[in-house]
Amino acid sequence: MAKRGGFPGGGAMPGGYANMLKQAQRMQRQMEQSQKELEEKEYTAKAGGGAVEATVTGGKALKKIKISPDALDPEDVEMLEDMIVAAVSEAQGMADAESEALLGKMTGGLPF
């Protein structure tokens, strides 16, 4: 009769599943905590030589836009719009990069 389950030789991995489960749960808690911290962290980027400054959270919520009075040109509203988009995009990119770096560090490059 064939043996069911276990490992070669019929033995069970001593505490293996329980330890793996505990490690996975610990890793999940750490990732959740780190994600929460990242979502609350703020990232600020400038565009147009500092004429526009955008601040976003790690959760990508736009927190603040600062516009220099020098950037206000009624004849060129499109340039101001472009600077706002550029500053927000750069700040979001900073948040994404830090999130990806943290995830890679925590998972050790494991594929998901």
C-alpha positions in Angstrom: 0.0 0.0 0.0 1.3 3.4 -0.9 2.0 6.0 1.7 0.1 9.2 1.6 1.5 12.7 2.2 4.7 13.3 4.0 8.2 13.4 2.6 10.5 10.8 1.0 11.1 8.1 3.5 7.6 8.5 5.0 8.7 11.2 7.6 7.0 14.5 8.0 8.8 17.8 7.9 9.3 18.6 11.6 7.3 21.7 12.3 7.8 22.7 8.7 4.2 23.7 7.8 3.6 25.5 11.1 6.9 27.4 10.8 6.2 28.4 7.2 2.7 29.6 8.1 4.1 31.7 11.0 6.7 33.2 8.7 4.1 34.0 6.1 1.8 35.6 8.6 4.7 37.6 10.1 5.7 38.8 6.6 2.1 39.7 5.8 1.9 41.8 9.0 5.2 43.6 8.2 4.0 44.3 4.6 0.7 45.7 5.8 2.5 47.9 8.3 5.0 49.1 5.7 2.2 49.8 3.2 0.3 51.8 5.8 3.5 53.9 6.5 4.1 54.4 2.8 0.5 55.5 2.2 0.9 58.2 4.9 4.3 59.4 3.7 4.4 62.5 1.5 6.4 63.0 -1.7 7.0 66.4 -3.2 8.2 67.2 -6.7 8.8 70.5 -8.5 8.4 71.5 -12.2 9.1 74.5 -14.2 12.3 75.4 -12.2 10.3 75.3 -9.0 7.3 77.4 -10.4 5.0 74.5 -9.5 5.3 72.2 -6.5 3.1 69.1 -6.0 2.8 67.0 -2.9 1.2 63.5 -3.0 0.9 60.7 -0.4 2.2 57.2 -1.0 -1.5 56.3 -1.6 -1.4 58.8 -4.5 -3.7 61.3 -2.9 -2.9 64.8 -4.0 -2.2 66.8 -0.8 -1.0 70.2 -2.0 -0.2 72.3 -5.1 1.9 75.4 -4.7 2.1 77.8 -7.7 4.6 80.6 -7.9 3.0 83.9 -8.9 5.6 84.1 -11.6 4.0 81.0 -13.2 0.7 82.8 -13.7 0.6 84.0 -17.3 -2.9 84.4 -18.7 -1.5 84.2 -22.2 0.0 80.7 -21.5 -2.4 78.7 -19.3 -1.3 75.5 -21.1 2.2 75.8 -19.8 1.0 76.1 -16.2 -1.3 73.0 -16.7 1.7 71.1 -18.1 3.9 72.0 -15.1 1.1 70.9 -12.7 0.8 67.6 -14.5 4.6 67.1 -14.6 5.0 67.9 -10.9 2.2 65.5 -9.8 3.4 62.7 -12.1 6.9 63.0 -10.7 5.8 63.0 -7.1 3.6 59.9 -7.8 6.6 58.3 -9.5 8.7 58.8 -6.4 6.0 57.2 -4.3 5.8 54.2 -6.7 9.6 53.8 -6.7 9.8 53.6 -3.0 6.8 51.2 -2.8 8.4 48.9 -5.4 11.8 49.0 -3.6 10.2 48.1 -0.3 8.2 45.3 -1.8 11.2 43.9 -3.5 13.3 44.1 -0.3 10.6 42.3 1.7 9.9 39.6 -0.7 13.5 39.0 -1.7 12.5 39.0 -5.4 9.9 36.1 -5.0 7.6 36.0 -8.0 3.9 36.6 -7.3 
